[in-house]
Amino acid sequence: MSGPATEILTPEQMYKADALATASGVASLKLMENAGRAVVDVITSRFKRCRVVVLCGPGNNGGDGYVVARLLAAKKWPVAVYAVGDVKTLKGDAALMARKFKGAIASFEAFGASLHSLTKPQLIVDAIFGAGLNRDFPDTLAKTIMGAALPIVAVDVPSGLDGETGQVRGSSLQADVTVTFFRKKPAHVLMRGRQLCGEVVVADIGIPDAVLEKLDISLHENAAPVLPAIWLETHKFRRGHSLIWSGPEFNTGAARLAAMSAARIGSGLTTIVGPPEALRVHAAHCTSVMLKPVETVEDLRVVLIDKRITSVCIGPAATVSEATRKNVRAILKSGIATVLDADALSSFAEEAANLFAAIASNGSRACVMTPHEGEFARLFPTVAARGADKVMRARTAAKLSGAVVVLKGPDTIIAAPDGQARINSNAPPTLATAGSGDVLAGIITGLLAQGMGGFEAACAGVWLHGDAANRTARRTLIAEDLVDALGRL
């Protein structure tokens, strides 16, 4: 049995999917009819019969709206239609669907007056603009519609939302439910879009799945992973050995969170290395995690000779310093799979090219970076300045650095140097707590230790991180809770 569809289509790819479906013999008018029917099914399954206003725009999104109005009216729902723009300018399928609707079509200007009538509407269907919006949505329209304070069902995306970036063009509506078709668009999973869409329903409207093979899709929604198997005849070294670099004496907690997370996710051995005075602090807290004193980069190089070490994490509270840069270069030179987090990234803010060269020196080694937006801007200032398209920024950074980039946030992006990318959508807002990122770095490190590839480990780690948070009491979550929750996967 196949899992849920994870492909995410850009608006341009969705246009191609429609065209390919039509070329395969599916009538475009049938697709529009099916889209409208899907919206009606969502409405009738979630709302009791009530007075509905359908706001129809000047394109195919509006055409879907006219279908919704006709089918609701056929079910004896009270329906009023208001057109944004001149109905006479409609073309193609949208024009045909407008003519098939036999009720009155008023101009949008009359909508405001209806809000003060005795037959005030009770539900709004937003079919003004879809995911392909290429202009700003007028603030006056948004204020009038949102001022009605009514539930909104959006067709494709809430009007005003850029389907590709998830950002608002001018103003936007806030939907309670959004019905989209065939596959999600980036705006359904990227912020702010994910928030503005409300509940997202993906409807089958008759586009064959076979068209996906012709769309060169490289963007997916992150999904539950398959974890490395544990065989009967295994032993701890076969399950991998994770090395975690510790910060100084009074900055040990971050490394400990990372180490415990690596161990919890299945690394056969986990060792914290660092200054002796820091390890004394760790010794008071750790039982199953090993400790090894390392005072100089030369000491670290000796440790890294051990071929049983299969992953290394450096960065959590490591300090922003020349010493950290030296340690990072030594780790990368060793050829061991590496996670670079926090201070390991910020330490190269003025020497990014040197870091990228060190990563490129051994391209067969998995390397994963886990920056939040601030660290990303320090390491990739030119890329960060390019705007709001988060997927584009993560992809560009991955290609530039040669590493898998995990650009963290409520809509974390995982991007590989070859352009593959995932958008994660299962993370709750309670992950915005101190130490959460250290846990994520440790999870990815532990998965790398067990032999997962860099992109696969990063995707799995991000999803498991969100899942652990969802398993924990929401408002009171702290980073230590995430480590415990990993044990309940």
Secondary structure by P-SEA (a helix, b strand, c coil): ccccccccccaaaaaaaaaaaaaacccaaaaaaaaaaaaaaaaaacccccbbbbbbcccaaaaaaaaaaaaaaaaccbbbbbbcccccccccaaaaaaaacccccccccaaaaaaaccccccccccccccccccccccaaaaaaaaacccbbbbccccccccccccccccbbbbbcbbbbccccccccccaaaaaaacbbbbbbcccccccccccccccccccccccccccccccccccbbbbbbbccccccaaaaaaaaaaaaacccbbbbbccaaaaaaaaaccccbbbbbbccaaaaaaaacccccccccccccccccaaaaaaaaaaaaaccbbbbcaaaaaaacccaaaaaaaaaccccbbbbbbbcaaaaaaacccccccccaaaaaaaaaaaaacccccccccbbbbbccccbbbbbccccccccccaaaaaaaaaaaaaaaacccaaaaaaaaaaaaaaaaaacccccccaaaaaaaaaac
